[in-house]
Amino acid sequence: MSIDNIFNFIGITIGENSSCDSGICVINRDNEIVRIDKAYSIDELKDCVAGIAGKKNSVICIDMPEYYELLEGKWRISNKAVKPLKIDFDYQGKDGWTSRYSDRGSDFYRKLLAEGYAVYRYCSNFTKTILELHPYMKERTPAGCKFLQMAIKEKLGIKNFPPNMLPVSVLDAILGAYIAQKIANGTLGVDYEVGYKYKDIDIISLK
């Protein structure tokens, strides 16, 4: 991948459904936040991407939305630290209780890919585990979001944060933008790898 013309690294999170917010973040080569936004529909995310930059100037990473109906009550799987598992075969997600991911956003990913964008998928929970960003308190709470925002600032060196506290969807999108930058500037097998496959889609993981 030639990085000479790439100056937008875009991370996108997808909400479980249209009532859950999705997040988008753009960082530049200097690790500065250029744009952050929230959306509630895939069409809004499409408009955001179309308004940012040309396909030759961007690398995009889209998060895997989790299937929150997998567990009921307060013990959601997103509230637990996720330990990545090294497996020697391709995992094919299936509908049912074994499926931890939602297919929402898959058509969006394939559309961007068909249009010629450099687009990848990642898992924000795996990324938090690898980078040791999981908070010591319950996630998706004010305290958990504050911890994550400060950890991203300190550990990843992301700059130009707004003064207010960001929602978790945007914070997870920042992780996607960070991975997009690693893909553009790094080397496969050294800085990042294909962690596993989900329904024939490579899921990128940091080394």
N, C-alpha and C positions, 0 to 999 in steps of 0.2 A: 504494500500500500504506500503510495507517494503521499507524504505529509506536507509538501511544499505549499499546497493551496488549502489545506484544512486548518480552519481557525475556529470552528464551532464544534464543541463536544456536548452532545445532548443526551440527557437522561430523562426517561419517561416512566412513571408508574401508572398502572391501570387499576382503577377501583374495581371492587368485586361486582358492582352493578352501578346503574346510573344515579343511585342515591348516595354512593360513596365517592368522595373526591379523588381525582387523579392528579398527579403532579408532573410538572415539567421544569427542567433546569438546563440552562446553557452556561458552560464555562469556556473561557478562552485558553490560549496557550500558557498564560501566566497564572493559571489556577484562580482566576477572578470570575465571580458570578456575573454574568452579563444579563441574564433574564431568569426570573422564576415566575411561575403561574400555576393556577389550579384550574381544573376543568371537570365537568361532570358527564361528558359524552365523548364518544370516539370522534365524532365530527368536529368537536371543539379542539381536540388534540391534532386532528388533521390540519385544521386552519392554523394552529400554532406552528406546526412544522413548516407548512407552506410559507408562512410569513417570516421565518428566521433567516434562511440562507439557501443557496442552491445545493443540489445534491452532491456536487463536486467539492463543496466546502465544509461538509459536515460528516460526522460519525455519530450514529444514534444507538443507544442501548435502551431496550424496553424491558421492564421488570415482568416477572411472572406473577400475575395476581393469584393470591391464594384462595382456596375454596373453603370459605369459613363455615359452611354447613357441615364440614367433616366432623367437627366437634361442637357440642352444644354447651350453653352456659358460659361461665367466665373462663373456663380452661381452654381458650382458643389456642390453636397451635402457634399463632403468631406471638403469643405471650411467653413462649418458651424459647430458650436458646437452641438454635438448629445446628447440629453437628454434621458437616458434610461427610458423606460416605463414599469411599472409593470402590467402585464396582467395575467389573470387567465385561459388562454387557450393556447394551442400550436399554434403558428403562422406557417402556411405552406406557404412558399414563392411560388409565381407563376410567370411565365413569363409575362412580360407586364409592364405597367407604375408603378404598385404597388411594383414591385420587386426591392429592393435596393441592392441586393447582386448578384454576379455572381457565377455560379456553377463551375467555373474553380478551380481545386484543390480538388474537392470532391472525384474523383477517387483516387487521391494521398493519401488522408486521409484514405479512405477505404482500400487501399492496405497496408498501414502501420499498420492499425488496424488488418487486417487479418494475417499479418506476426507476430503479437504478441507484437508490440510496445505499450507502454502507450502513447496514442496520444489523444489530445483534440482539440477543436476549440474555438476561442475567437474573439472578435471584438475590434480592436485597438482603434476605435473612442469612443466606450463606455468606454474602459479602461482609455483613456485620460480624459474623463469627470469625471469618478469616482475619479481618482487621481488628478484632477484639473491640468492637464498638457496641456490643450489647450492654445496656444499662444495668445497674445493680438494683434497680427498682422496676416496677411494672411498666412495660412499654405502652405507648399510646396514651400516656398520662402527661400532664404538664411537666412533672419532674423527669419522666423518661425522655420527653422531647428535648428538654433543656440539656440533659446529659448528652444526648446524641448530637445536638447542635454544637456543643462545646467540644466534643470528641472529634467531630469532623473538622472543626477549625484547627485543633491542635495536632491531630495525628495525620491528617491529609493535607494540611496547609492550604485549605480553601479560603479565599479572601473575598472581601466585598460583601459580607453578610449584611442584610438589613438590620436595624436596631431591634426590631420586634422578634418574637419567637416564631419559628416557622412550623407549619403543620408537618406531621410525619410523612405524608405523601410527598411533599417537596423535599424533605430531608432524604428520603429514599431515592428520589430522582437525582439528587446531587451525587449519590453513590454511583448511579448509572452513568452520569456525565464523567465521573472520575474513571470508571472502567473504560468508557469510550476513548478517553485520552490515553490510557494505557495501551489500548489496542492500536491506536494510531502511531504512538511513539515507541511502543515496546516490541517485544519479540515473542511469538507463539512458542510456548514451552519454557520460556524464561520468566516473562512478566505476567503472562496469562495463559490459560489453557481451556480446552473444551471439557468442562466438568462432567457433563452427561448430556443425553439427548432426551427431549420430551416431544413425543409425536413427531419425530424426524426433524426437530429443530434443535440446533446446537445451543447449549446454555453455557455461556462464558463464565469462567471463574478466575479470580486472581490467584497467583502463585504465592 
